[in-house]
Every structure is written in C-alpha cells, then in structure tokens.
Amino acid sequence: MQNIKQKILAQTTAQGAQVTALREQVLDIILKQHSGVIKAYAVLAQMQQASEGVVAPPTAYRALDFWAEQGVLHKVAAVNGYVLCSHAQHDCNVHCHKQGVQPPYDHSAFILVCTECGAVDEQTLNNEWAALRAGVAESGFQLTEEHVVLTGICKKRQS
C-alpha cells in the first residue's frame, strides 16, 4: 500500500495539485479500505477519531472530492458515496491505463455494486464504452461523467 500511496502522491504533486495533511489523511483512510463504497461520514468518523478537535463534515467531503478530481476515486451519486478507482489499487502509475490523458484523468468505467455486501468491481469495457459514446454522440447528448453504476448481487453472495 505504501508504494501505491507514494505513486499517487507523486503523480498528484507532479500535476501541480497540493496535498495537504488532511488530504493525505483521507488518502490513508481510503487506501486502507479494501473494497466497497466509501461513505463520507465513515471517513469523517475516522478523521475525528484521529483528531483532538471536531472535524466538520465539509472537510471530509472536500478531501474526497479532491481525490475524485485526481482520479483516485469515482464519485458515485447512485450509491451516495465514492469508489476507489481500480487503477489506483495496483502498483503502477495511477493513470497508466489511459495514456496521454490530461487532467482531470477521467476514464470510463462500469461500476458493479453488490447490494448485499457493498463489494465493488470496476470494469473498463473499452469496446462497450466506444459503442455507448457513438450512440450518445448521434443523439447530440454530451456526457459529463463516464461511469455507469450497476447494482446487483455479487458472486460471493449468490452462493
């Protein structure tokens, strides 16, 4: 996890973004969570445990939004939370799967969320996205986010 964190921090600062102590604390919290939906109030609770004072809810939301802007998280309104990007979870350049992309490092993803246990699986599915983009372009609609959230029951819970 330390290698992944260091690469995320290096990439973020190389792009000119400032990583404050609070942002780094939130990064530590989200990287410790192995899977599932990241809820702002759960992050806030962990921040308050580590703090001597009161941490206001907007502090957690702003830090989570910062990491979403950096491509480390996906903000997913459908589940009222955030999902750790699969590209940030392994030891490569955080954005290695989308070479040549400039900030904000968005990439397309189908995010599968288990309604039973909250497990999350991110699927890139490039061919499917290409077809979806073509259909959207024909209609004249402009996408503002390129992720689709699908809910269901994961393989572990089906057994």
N, C-alpha and C positions, 0 to 999 in steps of 0.2 A: 504494500500500500504506500510506503514511503516514496518509492520510485515514481509511482503514479502521481502522487501529490506534488513532488518536485517538478515533474514534467508539466503538470497543469499550471503550477505557479510560474515556471519559466516561460511557458507559452503566453500566459496572461500578461506578464510584465513586458515581454518582447513586443506585444501588440499595444503597449502604452497604457494598459489599464492598471489602476492602483489597487493593490491587495492590502487592505487594512487588517489590523489584528482581528476585528470582528468577522470580516470576510473569511480570513484564514480559519478562525474557529468554526464557522459554519461549514467550510470545506471539510474540515476534520470530521465533523458530525455526519455529513452526508457520505463521506467515503467509508465510515465505519458501518453504515447501514448496507447490508449485503444485497438486498433486493427489496422491491416493493415500492409503494408510493410514499414519498416523503411529504409529511404534513408540516406546515409552518408552525403550528402550535407544539408539535413534538420537538421540533428544532428549538423553538423558544424555551420549552421546559428544560432542555439540556443546557442551553445557554444560561438560564437562570440558576441552575444547579452549580455552574462553574463561576458564577458572578457573586460578588458581595452585595451588589445593589440590585435594583429592579431593572429588568430589560424590557423595554416597551415592544409590543407586537410589531410595529412597523420596522423595527431594527432587523428582526428575523426576515420579514418579507423583502426588505430592500436587499439584504445579503443573498437571499435565494434568487431574487430577480437578477442580481449581478451575475451569479453563476449561470443562470439561464442565458443571459446575454453573451456569456463567454463560451457557450456551447457545452458546458459540463452537465447541465440539467435541461430537461424538457419541462416547460410549464404546461400542465395539462388541466384545463378548466373542467373537463368532464369528470375528473376524479378529485377536483378541488385540492390539487397538490402538485408535486414535482416528481419527476422520474429521472434517476441518474442515467445519463446517456451511456449506452453500451460502449461507445468509443472511448469514454473516459475511464472505463473499468479495466482496461488492459494496458500493458506496458509498451505503448507506442506513442508517437506524437498524438495528442488528444484529437487532432483533426486529420489523422493520417488517411482516413477513408474518403476524404473529399479534397484531393489535392487541388491547389490553385484557388481555393475559395477564400474570399476576403471576409472580414468581419461583417455580420455577426456570427459567422460559422454555422448558419442553419443547414441542416440536412434533412432529407426526407426520412420518415420513419412510420411504420405501423407499430403501434404500441399495444401489446396484448396485456390486459389486466385481469387477474383472477378475482372474481367477486367473492370467492370463498376465503382465500388466504391473503389476498393482496399482492401475490407474486406478479412480477412484471417481466415481460420478454419484449425486446425491441427487435423488429425485423426491418431491414432496409428495403428489400424487394425492389431493386432498381428498375427492372422491366415493368413492373406493375405501376410504379410511380411515373414512368415515361408515358404509359398509356393514359393514366389519370391526368397528367399535365396536358397532354394533347387534347383530351376531351374538354378540359376546363378552358383551354385557350380558344377552342372553337366556339364556346358559348360566350366568350368575351368577359368571363369572370376572372378576377385577379385574386390569387391566393395570398393571404397574409401570413399563414403558417403552413408548414408542410409536415404535419403529422396527423395521423388518424388513430383514434383510440378505439379499440375493440374490447368489449368486456365479455367474459365467459368463465368457464371453469378449467383450470389447468389440469395437466395430465396427472399430477400427484393426487389431486382431489377427486378425480374421476374413478380412481381405484377403489 
